[in-house]
Amino acid sequence: MPSSNQGWPEDFGFQLGGNGPSYILSVEEGSSAHLAGLQAGDQVLEIEGHNVSTLGPQAVIAIAQTQKNIPPSIGVVSRIQQVLLPFKST
């Protein structure tokens, strides 16, 4: 586990993207982000209780890197769509 948040998010095993809102682009298998349940496609809503739901990645990263908790808590909502196919009995 890193000793600071200066390398967040890469040092914790994930990457951000988007133009506001920010999304998880990728999660490294076995990383602390992966173990915490983050998934590619998740939208970032909060960092340590601060609403970041409309911010782009650089702003979210800047906020996360200044937090005292290592790693900072992150609130996300899954944006991965599930497709349900109708069941037909034959």
Backbone torsions as a table, in degrees:
resi	resn	phi	psi	omega
1	MET	NA	131.3	177.9
2	PRO	-60.0	154.7	-178.8
3	SER	-93.0	-2.7	176.0
4	SER	-149.1	173.9	178.5
5	ASN	-96.7	7.4	-174.9
6	GLN	-62.7	-27.6	178.9
7	GLY	-97.8	11.7	-179.3
8	TRP	-67.7	134.8	7.1
9	PRO	-94.9	-16.2	-172.9
10	GLU	-58.8	-41.2	-179.2
11	ASP	-64.6	-16.5	180.0
12	PHE	-103.9	3.4	169.8
13	GLY	96.5	22.5	177.1
14	PHE	-149.0	166.6	-179.9
15	GLN	-129.2	146.7	178.5
16	LEU	-107.4	153.5	174.2
17	GLY	-152.4	-176.9	-179.8
18	GLY	111.0	176.5	-179.8
19	ASN	-122.5	17.7	-174.3
20	GLY	94.3	95.3	13.7
21	PRO	-77.9	169.1	177.7
22	SER	-97.8	145.7	-179.5
23	TYR	-128.1	154.1	172.4
24	ILE	-76.2	119.4	179.4
25	LEU	-84.1	-43.2	-178.5
26	SER	-153.4	154.8	178.3
27	VAL	-132.8	127.3	-179.8
28	GLU	-76.3	124.9	179.9
29	GLU	-60.2	134.3	179.9
30	GLY	85.5	-6.4	-179.1
31	SER	-76.4	169.0	177.8
32	SER	-63.4	-33.5	177.1
33	ALA	-65.3	-42.1	178.8
34	HIS	-64.3	-44.9	-179.6
35	LEU	-65.1	-28.1	178.6
36	ALA	-80.5	-9.3	176.2
37	GLY	98.0	6.6	176.6
38	LEU	-66.1	144.6	-179.5
39	GLN	-134.9	148.5	173.9
40	ALA	-56.3	135.0	-178.6
41	GLY	100.4	-15.8	178.0
42	ASP	-65.2	138.6	175.3
43	GLN	-92.4	133.3	179.5
44	VAL	-82.2	122.7	-178.8
45	LEU	-105.5	-40.1	-174.1
46	GLU	-141.5	148.2	168.2
47	ILE	-126.0	115.6	-179.1
48	GLU	49.9	41.2	177.5
49	GLY	82.9	-4.8	178.0
50	HIS	-87.3	127.9	179.3
51	ASN	-68.6	117.5	178.4
52	VAL	-123.5	19.1	-170.6
53	SER	-64.7	-18.8	-180.0
54	THR	-109.8	1.1	-175.1
55	LEU	-88.3	149.3	174.0
56	GLY	-76.6	170.5	-175.2
57	PRO	-57.5	-41.8	-177.4
58	GLN	-63.5	-39.1	178.3
59	ALA	-68.4	-41.6	178.6
60	VAL	-63.1	-44.2	179.4
61	ILE	-61.7	-44.0	-179.8
62	ALA	-60.1	-41.6	178.5
63	ILE	-66.4	-46.4	-178.2
64	ALA	-61.8	-39.5	-176.5
65	GLN	-69.3	-16.2	179.7
66	THR	-96.6	-1.4	-177.4
67	GLN	-76.5	149.0	-179.3
68	LYS	-77.4	-37.2	-179.9
69	ASN	-71.4	136.5	179.8
70	ILE	-120.6	115.9	-10.5
71	PRO	-75.8	160.7	176.2
72	PRO	-68.5	149.0	176.5
73	SER	-70.1	144.9	-177.6
74	ILE	-132.8	129.3	177.2
75	GLY	-103.9	129.7	-178.3
76	VAL	-133.1	162.7	170.6
77	VAL	-128.4	137.0	-178.7
78	SER	-71.4	131.4	177.9
79	ARG	-113.8	12.4	177.1
80	ILE	-79.3	121.6	-178.2
81	GLN	-85.4	138.7	175.8
82	GLN	-104.9	137.5	179.2
83	VAL	-106.3	124.9	177.8
84	LEU	-106.0	125.9	178.9
85	LEU	-97.8	138.4	179.9
86	PRO	-66.3	142.3	178.3
87	PHE	-89.6	128.3	177.2
88	LYS	-118.3	126.9	178.5
89	SER	-86.4	136.7	178.8
90	THR	-109.3	NA	NA
